Amino acid sequence: MDEMTLKIEHLCSGFFTERGYVPAVDDVSLLIPRGHVVGIVGESGCGKSMIARSVMGLLKYPGRITGGSIRLDGRELTGLTDRELQPIRGREMAMIFQEPMTSLNPVIPVGKQMREALLLHEDISRSAAKAEVIRMLSHVGVSEPEKRYNAYPHELSGGLRQRVMIAMAMICKPKLLIADEPTTALDVTIEAQILRLIRDLSRETGMSVLLISHNLGVIAQMCDTVYVMYAGKIVEQADALTLFDSYAHPYTRGLMDSVVRLDATPRRLPAIGGVVPNLLRLPAGCAFAPRCPHAVERCQAERPALEELSPGHWCRCFERGRE
């Protein structure tokens, strides 16, 4: 097996509220080999971003990791304080957030925000840091990088802000890049450019990527391995080719059926009925059972385990493979 950059085992994290504990991530295990792109897909509220924030150590009260292990290059991250995580965040792992306009400081030029990471993590002068920032901005396709260095976030387009976020995440050449919906609200042309950029940077540097998305087209284009999440749990996982060719879980099928296909006869797209369950009141059995067209009595009473259907292909379902 390839050397693992990130190894998550039985991770549990959630929120402690007045109404009780909300299990946003429930017993999730996930592996990212060095240089691979691994995707997590699912509806909003399934726990995808919660995994990212757990890995980055960005959970604040009432959020908390309650169990499991997160290892980056063999080093355990759970239990580390903010002070202990500071030299790791940015240098060894970095994150591209969903909305750059709310992630960038609106009153500091983007170049200075990027330079800050270099000055914090590298033994480098301010002039050398500025030169490296300009080089990285040019590398990610930002036109006139010397001019953009002094621009404020509101002076840049959505595509340019997203490129700045990628450059900021990449400036210290991290071992792990977490991209949380990196192309949200971008047009398809800019989206294609951003995705190509992330893939190229991964190939050039050997960086591992955790790509979080609800867009199956993006996942199919980018990922080596795919994890499908529902209600805080992994319900199916496989390499990308196997998942898209031989998916087994009814939830995965519902996601696949909702994708517009240009080579298919025009039709009304089917939708998965219902909504993601309230995590404070999960069903006694399978969390997807109330929405599943194949649910049987056993599904209402028992919670299925994640079982291996073929080498590397796992599924959490009693009625898996049903048409």
N, C-alpha and C positions, 0 to 999 in steps of 0.2 A: 504494500500500500504506500502511496505517495506520502511524503512528510506532511503532517498536518500543521497549518498555520493556526487554525482555530478549532478547538474541540469543546463542544458544549454537551454536557451530560446531565440528564434529568433536571433541567433548569425549571424552577418554579419562581414566579414573581407576580406581584399583584399590588392591590391598593387596600389599605386599611381605612374603611369609612365608618360613619356612624351606623350604617345599616348592615355592616359586616364586612368580611374579607372578600375582595373581588379577585378571583384567580385568572389574571389576564394571560399568563403563560403557565401551562400545567404539564410538567414532566416532559419537557422537550429536549431531545438529543439531536445534535447537528454537527457535521464535520465539513471543514473546508480545507482541501489539500492545497499545498503551495502552488500558486499560479493558476488556480481554477476560479471560475465564476459560478457561484452557487446562488440559486434564486429561491425566494419565499413568495408564494402567491396565495391570495385569498381575499375575501371581501373586507371592507372596512370594519374594524372592531374585532378582528380575529386574533390579534396579538402580534402581528408582524413587526410593527414599530416598537413594541414593548421589548421584543428580543434585542433589537438594535440598541435601545437605551440601556438595557441590562448589561450588554457587552461593554458599552462605552462608560458605564458607571454614572449615568446621568439621571438615575431614578432619585427623585427627591420625595420627602414626606408629602402625602401618605403612601407613596410607592416604595416597594422594598423587595429585594431578592430574599426569598424564604427558604430556598433549598437548591441543591445541585452544584455543578461545577462549570466554570468558564476558564479555559486555558488558552492563552495566546503564546504560541511557540513554547509550550510546556510550562509556562508560568501561570499560576492560579491568580485570577483577578478578583474573584468574589472575596469580600471581606477587606479589600484594600481601601484605605481612606482616600479622600480627595487629594491630599498632599502626595500620597504614594502613587496615585494614578496620573498626576500631572505630568511627569516625565514620559509616560507611556502614551497618553492621548496626544495626538498630533504627530508624534515622532514614529511610534510603532503601529498605531491604528488611528484612523481618521474617518470622519463621517460627512457625507453630503446630505444636508437636510432637505425636506420637501420644498420649502418655500424660501428662496434665498433673500427675498425682501425683508422677511422677519428674522432671518438668521444673521444678516450682516448689520453691523452697527451703522445707523443712518447718519451719524455726525462725524465719522472718520473716513477719510479716503480709502478706497479698497486696497490700494497698494500698501498703505501703512498697516492695514489689518493683516495682510499676508506677511509683511515683513516681521510682524510681532512674533509669529510662530518660529521663524528662523532665528531671531534674536534670543528666543526662549530656549530653543533646543540645540542650537549649533554655536560653536565658537567662531563667530563671524562678525566683521565690522558692519556698520550701518550702510556704508556705500556698497560693500560686496553683497549685502542682503538685498538692497534695492536692485542691483544688477541681476541677481538670481530671480527676484520677483518678476522683473520685466521679461527675462528669458522664459520663465514658466508661463506667463500670460501669452506670450507669442506662441509657445508650444501648444497651448490649448486652443489656439485659433482666434485670440482676441486681436483685432486690428488696432494699429497705432498704440501698442502697449505702453510706450513712454507717456502718452497723453492720458491713457486710461488709469495709469498709476495714481494720478492725482484726482480722479473722478470720484464723486460720491455715489452710493448705490442708486439713488433716485435718478441719476443722470444716465444710467445704463438701461438697455432693453432687458427683457426677461431672459433671452438667450445669453446675453453677455454676463448678466448676474450669475446665471447658472455656471457658465464657464469660469467665472471668478471663484465660485464655490469649489469647483473641481480643482482648479489650480491651487487654492488654499489648502485643500485636503491632501494634494499631492506634493506640496512644496518640500516636505521633509522626507519624501519617498517612504511612506509607511509600508509595513508588511501586509496590513489588512485595510481595505477600504470598504466602508459600509455605505451603500447608496440607497437612501430611502426615498422611493418615488422620484428619482433624479430628473425626470422629464415631465413632471406634472405641469399642466397649463402651457406647455410649449407646443408650437405648431409642428407638424410631422417632419418638415425639413430640418429644423433645429434639433428635434428629437433624434433623428437618424445620425446627425453629426455628433451629438453628445454621447450616444451609445457607442458609436464607432471609436470615439476618443477614449472612453473608459476601457473598451476591449483592447485597443492598441497599447495603451499604457500598461495594462496587465501583462500583455505579451512581452513588452519591452523590458519591464522591470521585475517580472516574476511575482508581482503583487497579487494577493488573493482578494477576491471581491465577493461581498454579500450583497446581492441585489434584491431589494424589496419592491414588489409591484403588484398591482391588481390587473395589469395588462399582460395577457397571455402571449400576445405577439412579441412584446419586448422580451419576455422570459424565454420564448422559443429561440429568438435570435441570439441571445446573449449567453445563456447558461449551459454549463456542463451537467449539473445536477439540480433537480427541482424538488422543493418541499412544499406540499399543499397544506395550509393551516385552516382550521375551523374551530372556533370557540376555544382558542388557547392551546389546541393540541395539533400535532402533526397527524393528518388522516391518510396521507399517501406520500411516498417519496420514491424517486427513481432517477436514473439518468434521463436527460431531456428527450432523447429519441424514444426511449421506452415509454415514458409518461405520455407523450403526445400520440404515440402509436397504439399503446395497449393500456390506457388508463382503466382503473378498476373500481374506484370509489364513486358512488352516485353523485357526490358533491363535485368531484373533479369533472365528471361527465356534464353536470349542470353548467360549470364554468366554461367548458369547451363548447357546449351547444349555444352559448350566448355570444360567441365570437362571430362577427360578420365575415363571410367568406366570399371573395370576389368570383370564385369559380363555381359557386353553387346557384341553384335556382332561387330567385328572389322569394322570400317568405318572411312571415312574422317571426321574429326571434323568440324562442321559448325563454321563459324566466324561471328562476328558482323561486317557488312560492314561499311566503313567509319572510321572516327576518332572522338575523343572528340572535340566539337566545340571550336572555338576561343572565349574565354570569353569576348574579346573586341567587338565581333560582334555576340552576341547570336541571334538565330532566334526569330521572333516575337511571335511564339507560343511555343509549347513544345520543349525543347532543344534536345530531343532524336528523334523528328519527322523525320529529314533528314536521319536517319539510321534505322527507324522503319518499319518493313514489314507490319504493320497494320495501319499505319498513314492514317487519313482521312483529309478532307479539314479543319475541325474544329481544328485538331491538329496543322495545320500550322498557324492558326490565333489566337488561345487562349492558355493561359498557364493553365494547369489543377491544381486544388488545391489538397492537401493531404486529402483524404477522408477515413473514417473507413469502411472497408468491413465486419469485424467481430470484436469482442472484442480484442483489442490489435493489430489487423492487419490493417495497413494503406497503401494506394497506391495512387500515383499521376499519373493517366492515364484515358483518356476518353474511351479507348478501352481495358480496363483491362480484363484479363482472356481469351483473344482470343488465340486459338491454332495456 
